[in-house]
């Protein structure tokens, strides 16, 4: 399976961010001081989290200068030490998780592990960005970060620039890896749902048993039965029984004229009698 673009982008940016943050933490270039009165014009003093160096154009640099003003005991410096070291450790853990989730001898990437590594790397980027932003905010404040009084000029060192870039790369790389959770959601959406074999009845469900419809014999079915019966047996009747017509009754009394004629012999009846019929 081809590695997704978001995972590849995260694996490329995260190691670069780790390298820049490591250089930022170890190098003594957080702040530069120039313009000393009793020193050569080209003298440059650089201050970092762990060391101070003195550089001149005509001589080699000299590190390990003593802290006479209490620079290392300042609150921004101590907080930057703790946060940068924690950020480096968190970045290492995030890269290990990313390498195990993206590929690491597997044909298909583990999207959930890659997404979790993205969250870890994003947190590491925040841990690296906070001390850099705080140090830059108080760089010119000589009461918070001790330095020689004016006319000494204080400027931003290269270590702050590298730390800012490294933290941004970690943020972007972690966010890119965190987008792997979209693949996890897509796989869950396309996964077939397993329904239970039996379902319990509820109060809302009513089971209705309808009566079976009576079987009415048809002419075609009777014909098929006649074909299956032997020829010598009695043949069943086909069709439906027709109703018998009602008996005819004459509403007139046919004997009425005969009775009158028998009583009066001279009278003639117009009604037909049995002899006439």
DARASUL-V188164 format. One record per backbone hydrogen bond with DSSP energy under -1.0 kcal/mol. NH is the residue of the N-H (numbers start at 1). CO is the residue of the C=O. Records with the same first field share a line. If there is no record, write none. Layout:
NH: CO, CO
//
This chain:
8: 4
9: 5
10: 6
11: 7
12: 8
13: 9
14: 10
17: 13
18: 14
19: 15
20: 16
21: 17
22: 18
23: 19
24: 20
25: 21
26: 22
27: 23
30: 47
31: 47
32: 155
33: 45
34: 153
43: 40
44: 55
45: 33
46: 53
47: 31
48: 51
53: 46
54: 62
55: 44
62: 54
64: 52
65: 52
68: 66
74: 71
78: 74
79: 75
80: 76
81: 77
82: 78
83: 79
84: 80
85: 81
86: 82
87: 83
88: 84
89: 85
90: 86
91: 87
92: 88
93: 89
94: 90
95: 91
96: 92
97: 93
98: 94
99: 95
100: 96
101: 97
102: 98
110: 101
111: 109
114: 110
115: 111
116: 112
117: 113
118: 114
119: 115
120: 116
121: 117
122: 118
123: 119
124: 120
125: 121
126: 122
127: 123
128: 124
129: 125
130: 126
133: 129
134: 130
135: 131
136: 132
137: 133
138: 134
145: 141
152: 149
153: 34
155: 32
157: 30
159: 29
162: 158
163: 159
164: 160
165: 161
166: 162
167: 163
168: 164
169: 165
170: 166
171: 167
172: 168
173: 169
174: 170
175: 171
176: 172
177: 173
178: 174
180: 177
181: 178
182: 179
184: 180
185: 181
186: 182
187: 183
188: 184
189: 185
190: 186
222: 218
223: 219
224: 220
225: 221
226: 222
227: 223
228: 224
229: 225
256: 253
259: 255
260: 256
261: 257
262: 258
263: 259
264: 260
267: 264
277: 273
//
